């Protein structure tokens, strides 16, 4: 039967051997956080890759990451909307652990203007336009479908399209970015909102209406 003391000694020798091998290979446990340079907010799911290799990792939701690298390795930090940053693991480091705070600056990408036409060229448009059937019956049907009452009825049961969803998302992100790094204002501290509330209360707009 193997004695517990023998198992303990074997484990210690194995650990010392692993540490020695790691020092010989120059391995370093690089840990840290990826943050924005302007507001010092963690960047979630940023890519951290070792340049020239297929090894890498991602930061978590709070921007924290950890990766094993060798001395003199170059770490590349990239994320959508930010400039690529590089960090070299110093070869003069005397420990096997390194803690870093990597700041990243925003990078704006302007795409060229794109115009989408329903026909490939003007010749196709001319052919389709001349082939249109514009009888009085179709004209009356089109006017009925485009009437204000019909449009209101259709809009009541329609979901937002891609353009409206995109506009809503961009306005939401713009509002968040406007107050990024600070507490957004609340109407409970807005004097103008309180004035409107008191005025409406005096006018009796909050009174329950009697059922007929």
ABEGO torsion letter per residue (X at the ends): XBBAAAAAAAAAAAAAAAAAAAAAAGBBBBBEBBBBAAAGBBBBGBBBBBBGBABBBBBBAAGBBBBBBBBGBBBBBBBBGBBBBBBBBBAABABABBBBBBBBBBBBBBBBBBBBBABABAAAAAAAAAABBABAAAAAAAAAAABAAAAAAAAAABBBBAAAAAAAAAAAAAAAAAABGBBBBBAAABAAAAAAAAAAAAAGAABBBBBX
